[in-house]
């Protein structure tokens, strides 16, 4: 697949483009001054004009928006300047087939259409593309997650996209897979002989993937109140991270093996159950699904109201701002290992890490304490802080047994998470894309969670600034 020559961002007047996509692209161009790419912004209306010197990057014309986004990440160099000089805005109603045809005729290929749009609008755009007599042979499509809004709509959208382009030219974007800490876990596991041989149920006790936030609703009621923590974070991101952490070793790190192996993990995932507890009796008391909603409190010195008092919130929806789910991946490698995924808003001292806890040593020697604390590896999502917890010393050492934590940061990455996403798309490399069936398995798991909401998981309350309604396991 040839490198993308033109990137067309559909829905480019939205917050995603100015806040994440363009700065991410800027970090990529800063690292690759030789890259030649044309960026086109598009939406159904003219781009908002200049509003004043104090406005954010959206309060400007399109070229100024691109320039400000690049400046925000310190992007400079020949490729940055080329994009600034050549970028333009094309008005296009993505539901209008004739306008889409005109847009495609007006750009140089290979071209990628990036759908920075809501799932329902993305579907309308794909239906319009399907109605065209022909599409460019070198066309690629990049879809922001979530793909669809439930299992049925995800299946329908995936089928529709499959009629337009093949999987090699389809990018289902999850920027969490581009986060430095997530990529670090793959390097730790597959780049070091000491870890992969023990990466299984025989040696690993539990896994937790946590992304708590101090942020509250932040004026996003229109989106968040109809979504909630489980769909917004667990379905869209943490399940994909889990799949990458737990996948079978690929024979090649490529666009065939990695998406297939991660999809296999999601297919085998189910809620922790009584059967799981039978295989791991020490975890009999696990509650598979916990949900909560923040009440008034203080986070980082800022007073927050009850979630239900936030503008635009409908209290009758019982939207959760905290979700904690424990799964079992029922394969030979992982059967009986609890995997906890958790994300909450308005959390004080938030945890954002992937943590793998190993089993305790099988027995204690005479004079040694037992049980010994288990070893553990933790990797921060964005700060990339890597910690390995070990036992050192001995009863025959004057210092006794001690707990040692080896901690090290890694070099500052040149790319943001969306910078990595942009690199994969522009290079035509879908290794870290999300395969169609993986998106559908994510919605299947969400259905299990929502069933638990209706039967076994009452909506708990927690004060903003607390650790949530329940502690980590």
Secondary structure, DSSP 8 states (H G I E B T S, - for coil): ----SEEEEETTTSHHIIIIIHHHHHHHHHH-TT---EEEEEESS-------TTS-TTSS-HHHHHHHHHHHTT--SHHHHHHHHH-EEEE--TT-HHHHHHHHHTS-SSEEEEE-S-HHHHHHHHHHHHTSS---TTEEEEEES--SSSHHHHHHHHHHHHHHS-GGGEEEE-GGGGSHHHHHHHHHHHS-HHHHTT-STTTEEEEEEEE--S---TT-HHHHTTTHHIIIIIIIIIHHHHHHHH----SSSSTTHHHHHHHHHHHTEEE--HHHHHHSGGGTT--SEEEEEEESEEETTEEE--GGGSTT--GGG---SEEEEEEEE-STTTTT-EEEEEEESS-TT--EEEEEEE---S---TTS-SS----EEEEESSS--EEEEEEEE-TTSTT-EEEEEEEE-----SS-HHHHHHHHHHTT--TTS--HHHHHHHHHHHHHHHHHHHHT--EEEEETTSS-SS---
